[in-house]
Amino acid sequence: MTLDPRINPVRPDLAAARLRGRVEAARFTDGEQRRVVAPAAPVRRHPACDAALDTEALMGERVTVYDTHGGFAWGQLEADGYVGYLPSDALGEIGAEPDRRVCALRTFVYPGPNLKLPPTGFLSLNAAVAVRAVEGDYAQLTTGGFVHLAHLADRSHREPDFVAVAERFVGTPYLWGGKTSLGLDCSGLVQIALAAAGIPAPRDSDMMARELGSPVEIGPDLSGLRRGDLVCWGGHIGIMLDDRQLLHANGYAMATAVEPLRVAEERIRTKSYGPITGIRRLPRLSAA
């Protein structure tokens, strides 16, 4: 059986040691542990700045690096297992384990504990950070800079309603492979919202359609849906806000948008991904 290269570190010249005996490669290695130290790191299909963006890794994520060459590190993300090429300078030593995560859609990083200072960057929802000290209303990060405490939550905090998290992204531009508040795609929206609720999810829509929740039968008139149901097409996924409205990051609107499922279904069926291939239902949300 051919292993999915999206989630299995294997190339003709190199593969993860744990795949020995399952794949052919010239060399096997255990790799080295690194952590994302940039606000977000692009994960590309090939080691080139103009290569396709498959996903993004947020600050604080662990990465197993198997090879480094030409300014790129080939590795696997710990959170969802995705494999690709990241900029080498976006990775650093493991360092202190993050104890907080960003709970705001986006927060600025300041050079000091003062909102009047010009920010040096920003962090997006779910970025994980380690706090060195607290000064007034600000947390000093071990990676440098200060973030307002109101924008941080304990790493163990779980949002009660992932749909409400996804709604916060309405209007965010569509970006293929993106998963930050500056831009994200359909599965990126689902994954980042579920992560905020403490629910692990694979990265791509086809993986989600197989692995998340349980399949649900609905009527030919699209009846029987409820808040939080995931509507899957062959290459697209969205979240039901209720029994009629679909929330999804999509290339038609070039943004995360809400529209009647009937309208979206007809357009997607006739102009892009064909008919709905399935509905996945997660355990009922406490806030639903």
N, C-alpha and C positions, 0 to 999 in steps of 0.2 A: 504494500500500500504506500502510495506517495504521500509524504508528510506535507502539511500546509506550510509553505515557507514564511507565511506571515507570522506564525507563532512557533516556528521551529528553526533554531539557528543552524542552518546547514548551507554550505556552499561547496562546490567541487574541491576547493583547496582547504577548507576548514569547516569544522563542525563542533558543537558542544560535546564534551566528553560523555555526557549522559545519553547521547544518541549513538554511541559506539555499538556496533552490531546491528543497528537498525538502518543506518545509511552508509553510503560510501563517501569518503573524503580523504584527502591526502594527509590531513593532520587533525587531531582532536585536542581540545583544551578545556579546562574548567573555567577559564575566563577570570576576570578581576572585577570586584565590586566597586562601583562608582556611584555618585549621587549627582543629580541635576542641580547645578548652582545658579543657572540662568533663570530668569522669570519663567521662561518657557523655551523648550528646545525643539526645533523641527526634526521629525523622524522621516527620512527620505528613503525612497526605494533604491537609489544608487548614490554613490559617494560624489555628488556634484550639487552645487548650489541651485542649479536649474532643474534638478531631478524632481519627479512627482513627490508632493507632500502626502504621506500616508497617514500621519497622525502627529500629535505633539506630546511631549513629556513636560510635566509641570515641575516647578521648583520643589525639591525635596524627594522626588521619586528616585528609587534605587534602579540602577541599570547594571546588568552583567555585561562587561565589555570583553569581546573575544578577539578583536583585532583593531589596531589603530594605524592609520596610514593617510598621508596627504591631508591632514586636518580634519579627518572624519574618524569616528569610532563606530565600529559595527557591533551592535549589542542587542540585548533583549530587556525590555522593560519588565520590572517585577510585578507591577500592578495588574496588567492585562496580558502580559506575555508577548507583546508585539515586538517584532524584530525589524531592525532597520539601521540606517546610518544617521548618526547625530554629530553635530559639530563637536570636535574634541574639547574646545574651550568652553563648552556649556556644561562640562562635567568636572567634578572635583573629587576630593577624598570623601569617604563616608562621613567622617566627622560626627558631630553630635546628632543623635536621633531627634527628628522633629517632634515637638510636643504640642504644637498648635497648627491649625490650618486656617486659611483665609475663608471667612464665611460671608464676606461681602462679594458682590458681583465683580468688583475690582477695587483694589486699594493702592494708594501711592506709597512709595518708599522714599523717605526723607533722609537727608544727611544728618539731621538732628531732631530732637523731640519738639518740633515746632512746625505747625501747618503753614506758616508764612514762608518757610524755606522752599526754594525751588526743588521739586522732587527729582530724584535720580532715576526713577523707573516706576514700574507698577507690578503688582502681582494679581493674578486672576483667581476666581473662585476655586477652592480645593488645593491651591498651592500649599505645601507643607513647610513650616519653618521651625527652627529651634530658637528659643528666646534666651538671650544671655542675661538680660536685666530689664527691669521695668523702671521707667522714669516718668512719673506723673501719669499721663494718659497714653503713653507710648511704650511700645516694646522694642528693645534693642535686639536686633537679630544677630546670630553668630556669624552670618554671612555678610554682615555690614548693613548699616542703615536702620531706620526706625519706621515702625508701622503703628497706626492708631490701634489701641487695644480693642475698641469697639468693632473693629473689622476682623478680629481673630476669635476663634473658638478653640476649646480643647480638642486635641486630635481625635478623641473618642466621641465627640459630640455627633449626634445623628439628627438630621432634619426629619420631621415627622411625615412630610408629604413631598415626594420627589417631583410630583406634578407642579406644585407651587414653586419649586426651585426652577424647573424648566420654564415656567411662565416669566420668570425674571429676565430671561434672555430675549423676550419678544422685541423685535426691532434690531437685534444684533445681526450684522452682515453675514451672509453665507460665505463660508470658506471651505473648500474641499480639503479634508484632512485636519481642519482646525478644531480645537476644543478649549478655546479661551473666550473671554468676554469681548475680544476684538473681532472674532470670527470663528464660526464652527459649522460643521456639517450635520446631517441628520442623525447619524449614530453618535457623533461627538456630543450632541445635545443630550441624547438619552443616557449616554455613559456618564457624563459629568453630573447630571441631575441625580442619577441613581447612586453615584459615589458619595454625594453629599448626604444621602439618606443611609449610607453604610451598606449599600447593596452592590457587590462586585458585578461587573458586566464585561463581556468581551468587547472588542473595539468596533467591529464592522457589522453592518445590518444583517448580513446573511448568518453570521455567528449568533447574533441576538435572536433571530427568528428560530434557531434550533435550540438554543440553550437557556433563554430566559423564561421564567414562569412556566405556565402550562397552556396548551392549546385550547382555544374556545371556539365553539361553533356559533355562528351568528346567522340571522335570517338573510334571504336574498335581497331584502330591502334595507340591509345594514342595521337591522334592529338587534337589540340584545347587548349592546356595548355599554361600558360604564367607565367612569373616571379612572385613569391609570392604565387602561388597556393599551397594548402596543399593537399598532396596525402595520403589517409587514407587506411589502411588495418585493419583487425580485431585484433589489438594489436600492430600496428606500425603506424608511421606518418613521413612524410618527406616534404621538401620544394623544390619547383621547382626554379632553378636558371634562367632558361629560358624555352623554349618550349621542351627541350630534356634532360637537366641535372638535376638530383635529388641530393639534399644535405640532408644528414640525419646521425644522430648518430645511429650506428647499431652494433650489436654483431658479425656480419660476419667479418667486418673489425676491430672490437674492437676499433673503433674510429669514430669521425665525419669525413665523407668522401663525395666526389662528384663522381658520376658515372652516365652513361646513364640510364635514367628511364627504357628503354626496358630491360637492363641487370638486374637491380634491381627487376623489376616486375616479370620476369621469375623465378629468384631465390627465391624470397619471396613467389610467388604463388605455386611453386612446393615443397619448402623445409621447409616453416615455417608457414606463416600466411594466406595462400590462396590468392584469387584474391583481387584486389583493391575493396574496399567497397564504396568509394566515393571520390569526389574532393570538397574541400571547397575553396571559393574565397573571400578574403578580399577586401575592397575598394582599388582602384588602388593607388599604392604608388606614392608619389610626385616625388621620384627620379627614378622611373622606366622608 
